[in-house]
Amino acid sequence: MTDQLSSPEFRYVGGKLHAEEIPLDSLADSVGTPFFCYSHAGLIRNYKSFTDALAGLPATVCYALKANSNQAVISAFAALGAGADVVSGGELRRALEAGVPPDKIVFSGVGKTREEITQALRAGIMQMNVESEAELDIISSVAGELGLTARISLRVNPDVDARTHRKISTGRRQDKFGIGIDRIGMVYARAEALPHLEPVGLAMHIGSQLLTVEPYRTAFQKMAAQVAALRAVGMTATRLDLGGGVGITYKDETPLLFQDYAAVVRETVGDLGCDLVFEPGRSMVGNAGVLVSRVLYVKQAGARPIVIVDAAMNDLARPAMYDAYHAIIPVSEPQNGLSHALVDVVGPICESGDTFAVSRNLPPFKPGELVVFGSAGAYGAVMSSAYNSRPLAPEVLVSGARSAVVRARPSIEDLIRQESIPDWIQAPERVRGAA
Ligand code: LLP
């Protein structure tokens, strides 16, 4: 099997890989490598297929900023009517700045600070998803100080295994997320009794990159039962936030189809009379983006050739963090009949973990050649760092024949400028300079 990209917006035209109508080699010439490239048409297609699948349901789609929080990407979704799921004061600020209406913003997260709660209440967001009893008290107290009422949902930990990578599984009893399902009735009653709080319903998110509907079916059924139980004792729950998590194709996985997901939503919670909130992240942006990199060297070591590229784990952390698979594709279309070989593909960072592929069957790569890493639109740029003092890779958004640098590459001077040397450090250079 050879690697492929699973998005129609990235395809070979005249032997060159294009993002929509723009050849990636021309972008590489102007922006430099490595860089992220996103397709606007891909974002639109993903969002529309999701909302089409949910047609007829009382749904608000709150794009999960954590997957890709570039202002241009958030704005693109906001222009289509999307709300936002945010997990920090920083993301809240980004959503507002990109034009997401406050009444379509959900604030999730296990550790909201008083400052973040204040910021959310002042902005008048749709709801905060509360993850512990202690957080209820804090929100009630902050809302009281501000003279405001906080709309809240309780995030339920439904104790369901999403059967995904252990580091992105969030709905099992032992995970740090949400309030145990057996305590929801009691905690909800407490929320109704506390001043300055308006409980509006329940929320859940069991994990990311789910490839089957079964864990959803189980969790949604449990949520429906919880809503019924609250109502049976006279409490009001009018909103159900079902989180995100729909998986995409990185290699050869069968993706979870939006239609199949929506069918389970209809079957389990469609008749509750609740407004539904969805928080998709990866499935909106993952396959609408690639990371473009240049081959620096090819060397022989041990059994296989090692291809060294100029992108590294600081740019795309997923392979190092989760052993994640990202397709690797040459920008110049390989000629028919070219023999593939097993190679390792690595970045230049001084760690063995800085490895993108081990024993991957790839066409021959030459130094200077451009390659792309597929499915890098989600959890790519947002998780990047300046490790090894490698400035963050820029981000480019393409729309038809137009392109825009939507985040510029900082210079090393920009990085150094943010730091300072206290005057009690006597570096030789400075001592000499002072002499
Ligand atoms: N809502 C909540 C409360 C979440 O925690 C998440 C993701 C989402 C929505 C969006 O889930 P999605 O639709 O993107 O699966 N860095 C990891 C993924 C971490 C996901 C964290 N939570 C990765 O690269 O695979």
Boltz pocket constraint, residues with backbone or C-beta under 6 A from the ligand:
constraints:
  - pocket:
      binder: B
      contacts: [[A, 64], [A, 66], [A, 67], [A, 85], [A, 108], [A, 109], [A, 167], [A, 168], [A, 204], [A, 205], [A, 207], [A, 208], [A, 209], [A, 243], [A, 244], [A, 245], [A, 246], [A, 279], [A, 280], [A, 281], [A, 282], [A, 283], [A, 318], [A, 322], [A, 378], [A, 379]]
      max_distance: 6.0
